Amino acid sequence: MTITALSLENSGEIGMNINLIQLTLLVLAGLGLGSVYFGGLWLTVQQIPTMQQPLGMILLSFGLRLAIVLLGGYLLVSQRVEQAMIVSLLACTAGFLMARHLLISHVIDHS
C-alpha cells in the first residue's frame, strides 16, 4: 500500500510516495528516539537526590539527549524530498510522542 500526495510546482505535478512499511519504520524510529530521550530524562530525575552537583548532570543529560534526538531525526528525514520530509517528520514525531505517553503510563502504573 502506498500513500500518495501531489503538489503543484511551477511547471507541473510532483508526486511523492511513501510506502506504508517506510511510514511504520519511521514511527518505530521515532518511538526509539522518544524512548531514549524520555528514558534518559527519567533516569536523570531519579539520580538527582543522590548527586552532589545536580545542575551539571541535568545540563549534560539534556545536551546529550537533545543531540541524540536531533541527530537521529536529521538522519531519518534528511534523505527525502521536500514533500516526503514533512510526512517523515510527522511520522517520527508521532512515534516520539507515543514513547512519552507509554513512559508516563508505565510510571503511573508502577507508582
CORVEN-V508676 format. One record per residue. N is the residue number from 1. RES is the residue in one letter. BURIAL is I if it has 24 or more other C-alpha atoms within 12 Angstrom, else O. D_FIRST is the distance of its C-alpha to the first C-alpha in whole Angstrom. Layout:
# CORVEN-V508676
<<N | RES | BURIAL | D_FIRST> <N | RES | BURIAL | D_FIRST>>
This chain:
# CORVEN-V508676
<<1 | M | O | 0> <2 | T | O | 4> <3 | I | O | 7> <4 | T | O | 10> <5 | A | O | 13> <6 | L | O | 16> <7 | S | O | 20> <8 | L | O | 23> <9 | E | O | 25> <10 | N | O | 29> <11 | S | O | 28> <12 | G | O | 25> <13 | E | O | 21> <14 | I | O | 19> <15 | G | O | 15> <16 | M | O | 14> <17 | N | I | 10> <18 | I | I | 9> <19 | N | O | 6> <20 | L | O | 6> <21 | I | O | 8> <22 | Q | O | 11> <23 | L | I | 11> <24 | T | O | 12> <25 | L | O | 14> <26 | L | I | 16> <27 | V | I | 16> <28 | L | I | 18> <29 | A | I | 20> <30 | G | I | 21> <31 | L | I | 22> <32 | G | I | 24> <33 | L | I | 26> <34 | G | I | 27> <35 | S | I | 28> <36 | V | I | 30> <37 | Y | I | 31> <38 | F | I | 32> <39 | G | I | 33> <40 | G | I | 36> <41 | L | I | 37> <42 | W | O | 38> <43 | L | O | 40> <44 | T | I | 42> <45 | V | O | 43> <46 | Q | O | 44> <47 | Q | O | 46> <48 | I | O | 48> <49 | P | O | 51> <50 | T | O | 52> <51 | M | O | 51> <52 | Q | O | 54> <53 | Q | O | 53> <54 | P | O | 50> <55 | L | O | 49> <56 | G | O | 48> <57 | M | I | 46> <58 | I | I | 44> <59 | L | O | 44> <60 | L | O | 43> <61 | S | I | 40> <62 | F | I | 39> <63 | G | O | 39> <64 | L | O | 37> <65 | R | I | 34> <66 | L | O | 34> <67 | A | O | 34> <68 | I | O | 31> <69 | V | I | 29> <70 | L | I | 29> <71 | L | O | 29> <72 | G | I | 26> <73 | G | I | 24> <74 | Y | O | 26> <75 | L | O | 24> <76 | L | I | 21> <77 | V | I | 21> <78 | S | O | 23> <79 | Q | O | 21> <80 | R | O | 19> <81 | V | O | 20> <82 | E | O | 21> <83 | Q | I | 18> <84 | A | I | 16> <85 | M | I | 19> <86 | I | O | 19> <87 | V | I | 16> <88 | S | I | 16> <89 | L | I | 20> <90 | L | O | 19> <91 | A | I | 16> <92 | C | I | 19> <93 | T | I | 22> <94 | A | I | 20> <95 | G | I | 20> <96 | F | I | 24> <97 | L | I | 25> <98 | M | I | 23> <99 | A | I | 26> <100 | R | I | 29> <101 | H | O | 28> <102 | L | O | 28> <103 | L | I | 31> <104 | I | O | 33> <105 | S | O | 32> <106 | H | O | 33> <107 | V | O | 36> <108 | I | O | 37> <109 | D | O | 37> <110 | H | O | 39> <111 | S | O | 42>>
